[in-house]
Amino acid sequence: MFKFNFFYISKIRATWMLYLIGIYPLLIFLAELLNSNFLSLSATHKNSVSFLELFIAIYDTQQKAMLSLIIIGYLSSLLFYSEISTGRLLFYKDQSRYKIFNSKLTSIISSYFIFLSILLLSTLVVYLFYVNNHEYSSHSFMLNNSELNHTLILNLLGIFLTDLFLIFYVVIFSVKFNSGITIISMILCYVVIKITDNINKIKFFPSNFTNLDTDKSFIFNLSIMSSITIVYIFIIYLLAITIFRKIQF
């Protein structure tokens, strides 16, 4: 069942667009070849940019552009709402609802992780063959600064867990609503998350815990971010699969 759904979305153009977004860091080489400033990297201090810092900057930029998340929302709607509304799920009537739901969900998550792997490899290529040719490169995975590294790790986890939360969020909407409503609701949710990131007294989402007050707060923030995400995902999963089980098809 998983193979069928995964190969199904792998044939969709939007999925390949998602994977292509993963190689956008490589455009830096095209910009350099064309002597253009439409994409550039710079830093004010020597030996200040590690691979981890570069990846976080690129990962954060693509998240704020929201293209990858919009595509995930669209794919989720195709696998759930479109198949429900068109009656295609009748072909699976002999299969367990849990099995159908989980195979579709894991197909979506797998596509996201393929995208993330492509983005990571593209960033590695940029770091090795572009950044390392400049003075601002630290020529290392991390800097020799534990406090800064802790902050970077929390920021990376904040971006990743936000994406993961939004993937489950769009799934519960795509069970009942079309791609337009699903994507708009996801964008609104992302805007709310970003607003709360800038309000110290409001901490509802994993990315709200990326700021370090003391060295001891690193483990605490790490634990809270992970725990909040697990709770949200568990609740959303139960709601989504309950709604899916009750749908007539």
Secondary structure, 3 states (H helix, E strand, C coil): CHHHHHHHHHCCHHHHHHHHHCCHHHHHHHHHHCCCCCCCCCCCCCCCECHHHHHHHHHHHHHHHCHHHHHHHHHHHHHHHHHHHCCHHHHHCCCCHHHHHHHHHHHHHHHHHHHHHHHHHHHHHHHHHCHHHCCCECCCCCCCCHHHHHHHHHHHHHHHHHHHHHHHHHHHHHCCCCHHHHHHHHHHHHHHHHHHHCCCCCCCCHHHHCCCCCCCHHHHHHHHHHHHHHHHHHHHHHHHHHHHHHCCC
